[in-house]
Amino acid sequence: MQVLIPAALQSYTRAARVAATGDSLAAMFADLEQRYPGLRFRVVDERGLLRPNMRIFVNGLGVRELRHALQPEDAVAIVLALSGG
């Protein structure tokens, strides 16, 4: 599957899009972590939950569960939610 990487995380991947494998978001992040150490921790916290400032879209639909099933043809976008005041 193709994964869109936000600019803030491209220091890990050196690319805006990368290929990944996995049958769930959790497996996809494990695959990405093997190739891009440190990336997963920026998106998933130590409890195994998505960080509050991260959004994941699978084929354009927002997803919060790391157990969400994926297919090889899916398009995944990791989006960094902006906050401020």
N, C-alpha and C positions, 0 to 999 in steps of 0.2 A: 504494500500500500504506500501511497505518497503521504508524507507528513509535512505540513507547512510549519516552519519554525519562526517565531517572532524575532525581530531584530535584537531584542535584549538577550536572547539565548543563542544567537548565531556565533558567538565567540566559542561555543562548544563544537558546533557542527561545521562552521566555515561555509555554510550554505543556507539559503532560504527554504529549500525543499530537500528532503532526504527520503530514501526508501526505508521501510521497516517491515518486519514480519511480526505475527502474533495473532492469536485467536481472540484476544481481549485487549482492552486498553492497558491493563496491568502487564500482560505479556509483551505488548508493543513497547512500553516504557522499559521493561527489562532488556529487550533487544537493543533499544537505543542506548541504554546505559552501558552495555558492553562495548559499543563502538564510540560512544561519546561520554566518557566518565564524568559524573557530576551533573549531567543534564537532568536526570530523573529527580534528584533532590531539590532542584529549583522548581519543579512542578508538583511533586508529591512529598508530603511531609513525613516525619518519622513514624506517624501512626498509620501510614498507608492511605491517607486521604489527599484529595486534590487541595492544594493551597487555596485560600480564599480569593486571592488575586488572579488565579488562573482559570481560564475557560477552555473547554475542549468541545470542538464541533466535529461530528462525524457526518459526512455528506450533507453539511449545512445545518444539522440539528444539534442543539446543545445537549451535552451529556455530562453528568457529574459522577457517575459510578464507574470505578475502574474495572469492574467485572463486565462492563458492557461488551458484548460480542462484536468482533470485527471480521470482515471478509477481505480477502486479498485485493479486491478491486476498490475498497473504500478509500475515501479521501478524508484525512484527519487534519484539522487545524488546531494548533495550540495558540491561544490568544492570551496576552497579558492584559488584564483589565486595569484601566487607569483609575486612580483615585486621587483625591485631593480636596482642597477646600478653598 
